[in-house]
């Protein structure tokens, strides 16, 4: 009789376990998610390096308030968080990595790049998701403004009505959106001229 009860208990647990796992997965949809690490577009960086830019410093990207609208990205019921603390800082870190990669980043340089994030959105949609980022870039040298321009990047990705598919797709799309934005900045002849020697 005890053996029968033990077997019955195992059957009951085997029926309940999958349901518990599904519930746990769905529950994580409400938990914060981290944006994946940024990856550079090396082809664009090679072209920027070929223009022989001068050394550049970076001002603190704005807005710094982690609760600012542009530093909050919703993926349906989940919230996407920046591993840098804010999405403005995520952008600044990406630029610092890129400029260091081509050996022009110098925190003491007289040419300074400032970035202000104006729009920062991921929309999961139903079948297709989209992302949009607007950033104002200002370049100054010795307190003289050399460039002030707003750049916009948009991206699209396959999504789904099901959050279990759409949320990871939106999460993965974020660094691609930042890369698309910086690709536009680095390829712009006006930006290239502003940071030139």
N, C-alpha and C positions, 0 to 999 in steps of 0.2 A: 504494500500500500504506500509506503514511504517513497519507493522508487517511482510509482505512478505519479505521485504528487510532485516529485522533483522534475519529471519529464514534462508534466503539465505546466509547471512554473517556467521551464525553459521555452516551451512553445509560446506562452503568454509574453515573455520578454522578447522573443524573436518577432512577435507581431507588433509590440509597442515600440521597439527600437527604431525601425525606419520612420515611424511617425514622429518620434522625438527628434531624429536627425533633421527631418524636413522642417519641423518647427524651429529648430535652432538656426538653420540656414535662413529661413524667412525672418527670424528675429534680428539677424545681423543686418538686414536691410535698413534698420533704423539706427544702427550703430555708425559712428563716424568712420570714414574711410580715408586713407592717405593717398594723395596724388602720387603716382609713380615718379621715379627720378627723371630729370630732364636728360635728353640725349642730343648732342649737337648735330647740326647738319654740316658735315666736314667739307662738302663740296663748296658750300657758301663761304665757309671760313677760309678755305684756300683762296677763293677769289678776293675776299677782303684782305687777306695777308699780302696778296700780289699787288695791291694798291699802295703798299708801304705806309700804313697809318702810323701816326706818332703815338707816343705813350698817352694813355687815358686813365683817368680815375672815375669812380662811380660815386655819385651822391646817394643817400638813402632813398630807395624807391618809395613812392607814396601811393596810397595812404598806409601809414604804419599801423593804424588801429585794426586789430584782427577782427573786430566786430563790424567794420565798415562793410557796406553792401558788396563792394567788389572783392572783398576778402571772404565772402560767403558764397559757396557754390552748392546748390541743392541738386541731388540726383534722386528725384521723387522723395521718398521718405528718408533717404540717407543724406548725410552731410559730408561733402568732400572737404578734407582739411589739407592744408599745405604742410609738408614736413619741415618747412622753414619757419612756420609760425603764422605767416600771412602769404597771400598770393603775390603781393607786391614784392615781398622778400624772395619768394620763389623766382620771380622774374629777375631780380637783382642778382641772385646766386647764379642763375643761368647765364646772364651776361658776363659775370665775373669769370665763370668757367671758360666761356668762349674766348674772351679777350686774353685770358691767361694762356689758353691753348695756342694762340698765335703770338704770344710773348709781348703784348702791348699794354697789359694791365699794370698800372703803377699807381698806388693810392696817393702818391705825392705829385702826380703829374698836373701841369697847369690846365690841361684840357679835361673837362669834367662832363660826364654824361649823367643827366637826371631823368628818371622815368616816373610818370604818374599814370597809374592804371585807371582808365575811365569806364571801361565795361569789361566784364569777365563772366561769361555765361556758358553753361553746357545745358542743352535741351535734349532730353532723351527721345522725345517724339514717340511715335508708335511703331513705325517701321524704320525710319531713318532719323538719326540723331544729328544735331548740329552744335557747333561751338562758335563763339564770337569773342574777340578780345580787341579792345581799343586802348592804345597807350600813347600818351603824349611824351615825346622825347625832346629834351632840351640839351643842347651842347654849348658850353661856355668855355672860353679860354681867357685866363687872366681877367675874369669878371665881365668879358665882352661876349654877348650872345652871338653864336655863329649859326645856330639852327634851333627852330622851335616848330615841331611838326607832329601831327597825329597820324598814327599808323593803325590800320585795321586788318585783322586776320580772321578768316572764317574757315571752318573745317566741317566735314561731314563724315559720318560713320554709320555702319549698319547697327540698327537698334532693334527693339522688340517691345511688344506690349507687356511681356513678362518681365518684371523687375529683376528676376534672377539672371536674366540675360542682359537687359538694358543697363543696369547699374554698373557691372564690370566693364561694359563697352564704353560708357561715359567716363569712367575712371581712367581707363587706358587712353582715351582720346585727349586728356588734358595736356600731357607733355607735348603731344603733336601740335596742339593749338599754339602753345608757347613757341615751339620751333618754327611754325609758320609765321608767327609775328616777327620773330627775330630775323628770319630769312628776308623778310621785306625790309627791315631796318638796314641790315648789313648790305643789301644789294642796291639801296637807294643812293644814286650819285651825290645827292645833297648831303646825306649823312657822311659818305666817304670823304667829301670835300671838307666837311666840318671837323673831322678828326684827323685830317691830313697834316703832314709836317709843315 
